[in-house]
Amino acid sequence: MRRSEQRVCAIVGVLAVALLVGGGVGAQKRPWPNTGEDPTVTPVAGPSWLTRLGLKIGDTNLGQGSRRYGPSADQTRRGTVKPLMVRQKVPITGADLYRLNCQACHREEGTGAPPEIHSVLTPVQGSSLPLVRKRLQAEQSRSVERQAQEEANKARVAVLVRMHEGGRRMPPRDYLRAEDTHMLFGYLTQLAGAPDAPRQATRTISWARLGELTIKGTCHVCHDATGAAPSGAALMKGAIPSLESLMTTKHFAEFIRKVREGDVVSAGDPLLRHRGRMPVFHFLRDEDVAAAYMYLATYPPHAR
């Protein structure tokens, strides 16, 4: 049995995980519990966005929107034990979709990291009819209602197209469904302070879909889907482990700790301890990361 297949215990309706930092967790034979699995979920595939752009993580702000990093080399941790529940069905909002798909680059407030990563606020504000009307009325004395409506609609379409197709440095979010983009856009209008922002809605998705959104929306920005685990020397030169290799080198507890808290990396020759380059994704919940691990185990990454 692969190491990645030994970490989750399940009960009907809820996936119950005993999270032991620094140690193994339970035993569960493959396949993972598939109650409520979403048949439309697909594996993560292909190179990361950094690989596609030919960028090293030290040369970009992409994927580093948390602006937090893990412990220094001289810090130690105490092992802790806590229960972790991964629900078969998970409620999700537009704010959640933003966390999982946008915040890693555009940051919590949506301002991005100019000039490399643009703010999402200005384009979304341009789609708000009241804001466009106010701007046009300040520029003109005659009625501007029709022009305001046309400009707001045009800006909305531009934002949705950019969301789906990506841009020069923005990865496409073509795995998002129509209901996802509708909810995400609604949250963006709130974030941008638009007076006509809709009230935030909630809908339910499967744990598998939650894992897919977390991996494709956050992790795949920097991590290739497949590839062998890099050597210590390669790590020192900036290599980033693939998602496939992480499933052979990180057990469940290590995976969650690395994402949520960060960890010290041992690499080089001679072997030395270093602060990890990977940001700490404090805005992801334990359940998001647990679902991501289970998603990778259930839907193994593809090369293309």
N, C-alpha and C positions, 0 to 999 in steps of 0.2 A: 504494500500500500504506500502511495506517495505521501510525503510529509504533509503536503497541503490538504490531504484527504482525512486527516486525523484530528481535526480541531473543533468540530461542532456537534453538539447534542441537540436533538429535536424532540418536541412534543407537538401534538396536533394543534394547529392554529397559531402557535408561537414557536419561534426558533429560540431555544434557551441556551445561552452561551455563558460558561463560567470563565471569566477573563482572568488569567493568572499571568502577571507580568514576570517574564523570565522563565516560564515553564510551559509545558504542554497543556492542552485542554481536551478533555473527553476523548471519545473515539466514535467516529461515524463513518460507516462504509459508504462508498459512492453507490448510486448517485446521491447528491444532497437531497434533502426533503423537497419534493416538487409540488407539494400542495399549494395551489394558487399561483403556480409559475405562469409567467406571461409568455405565450407562444410567439409574440412579436419581438421579443428581446433578441438581439444579435450580439455575437462576440465583438470585442474590440479588435481592430485589425490595422496593420501597416505601421509605418514609422510615426514617431511623435511629431508634433508641430515644430519643435526645435530642430529635429533632424531634417524635416522638409525645408526649413528656412536656412539650414546650415549654420545654426547658432549654437554656441556653448552657453551653459547656464550662467556663467559669470559675466557674459556680455549682454545680458538682456534682463528686462523686468518681467517678461512673460512667465506666468506660473508662480510669481513670487509676491502676489498681492497681499499676502498675510502680513508681510513685513516683520515676521518673527522667526527666530531660528532656535535650534535645540540647545542642549547643555554644552558647556565647554568641556574640553578634554579632561580637566581635573575634577569634574563633578561626578558623583556617584548617585545611584538610585537604590531605593529600597523596593523589594518586591511587594506588590499589593494584590489582593484578591477582591474582586467585586463581580456581582452578577450583571449580565448584559442581555437584554431582550431584543431580538430582531423579529418584528411582527411580520406575519405573512402579508398583511395589507397595511400600507402606510399612508396617512394623510399627507398631502403636499400642497403648498401654496406657491404663488408667484415668487415670494421672497425665498422659498426653498430652491426653486429653479434658478434664481439668481445666484444663490450660494454655491450651488453645484456646478453651474455652467459659466459663470461670469466673474465671480469675485476673485478667483485665483489671479486674474490679470487686472481687472478694473477696480479692485479694492471695494471695501464695504460701502463707501460713500459714492461709488460710481465715477470718481474723478480720474481713474486710470493713473498712468505715470508719464505725463507729457515730457518730451514730444513723441516718444516711442509709442505709448499706448494712450489713445485719445479718450477723453471723457465720454461717457454715454449720455450725460445730462443734456448737453446742447442739442444733439439731434432729436432726442425725445421731446424736449421742450418745443422744438419746431413742429411737432405733430399735435400740439395742444391748441385747439381752436380758440379758446379764450386768450391764450398768450399771443397767438399770431394776430388775432383781432386787435388786441391792445397795442401791439407793435405797429400795425398798419394804421390804426387810428391816430397814433402819435405822429405818423409820417404824413398823413393825408387828412383833409377835412371832410371829404365826401364819403359816402357809404362804402365800406370795404368788406361787407359780409361775404359776398361771393368769392372774392379773392382770398380772404382768410380761409374759407372752407377748402378751396383748391390747394392752397399751400400746405395746410395741415394734413390733408389726405395724401399729398405727394410726399411729405416728410414721413408719415406713418409707413407708407409703402417702402420707402428707402430704408428705414430702420429694419423692417421685417425681412427685406431682401438681404441686407447686410448680415442679419442674424443667421439666416439660412445658408448663404453662400460664403460668408466670411469676407476678408479683405486682404490687403497686402501683407499684414502681419497678424490678422485675426483669423483663427481657424474657423471653418464652417461648422455650424451647429445643425447639420442636415439630418441628424438622428432625432432631433426634436419633432414632435408631432404637432399638428395644428392646434390642439388644445394646450400644448405646452407653450407654444409661442404666444398664444393669446393671453395666457396667464402671466407669462414672463413680461410681455409688453405692458400689461396692466400694472405690474409692480414697478417697472421702470418709470412709468408716468408718475407714480407716487414718489419714487426716489428723486425725480426731477422737479417735484413740487408743482405739478400741473394741477390747476383748479378743477379740471374735468377728469381727474384720475378716478377709475372705478373702484368700488369697494373690493377688498381682497377676497377672492373666492378660495375654496378648498375642494380638492377632489382626492380620490384614493387610487394608489398605484400598488403594484406588487413589490415585494422585497427585491426581486430580480431586476425590475425596472429601476428601483432606487440605486442598486449597485451599478447598473449600466450607466445611469446619469452621473454618478460619482466618478467612475473610471473615465468615461469618455469626456465629461465636462471639465474635470480637474486633472486627473493623473496623466492622461494621454497627451497633455500639452508638452510634458517633458519626457515621459517614458515611452520608448518604442513598445509595440505590442509583444514582439517576440525577439529572441536572441539569447545567446549564452551569457551566463553570469560573468561580468568583467573581473579580471584579476585585480589584486591590490595595487599593482603598478598602474593599471589602466584607470582605476578609480582616482588615483592621485593626479592623473592627467586630465581628469574631468569627465570620464565615462559615466553614463547614467544607466543603472541596471534596467533591463526590460521588465515589463509586467510579468511575462512568462517566467523569467529567472527568479523574480521575487517570490513566486509561489514554491520554489524549490529551496530557497535560502531563508525565508522568513516564516515562522509558524504564526498562527493566528494572533497571539498576544503581542508578538514582536511587531507584526504588521500594523496593528492598531496603535501601539505605542509610538512607532516611528512616525506615523501620519499625524497623530494628535498631540504628541509631546516632543518629538524629535529624539535623537539618540546619538551617542558618540560612535564614530566610525573608526575601526582599526584597519589601517592600510599602510602600504609603503614597504620599503626594505632598508633598514630593519622595520619590523612592524611597530607602528606608532599609533597613538590615539589622537583623533582629530575631531573638531566640531563638524557635524554633518553639514553639507551644503544645502540639503533639502529644507525648504521652509516648513514651519510648523503650521498645519492647517487647523488652527484652533476653532475656526468657524464651521468645520465639519463636525457632526455629532458622532458619538461612538457607533450609533446604529447605522449611519451612512457608511462608515468605514468597514464595519462588520459585513454589511450587505455587499460592499465592494469586493471584499475578500471572497465571499461565497459566490458572487457572480463570476469572478475569475476562475474559481474552481469548477463551477458548473458549466460555464461557457468558456472553455480554454481559448486564449488569444490566438488570432490567426496572423500569418505573415502578411496577407493582403486582404 
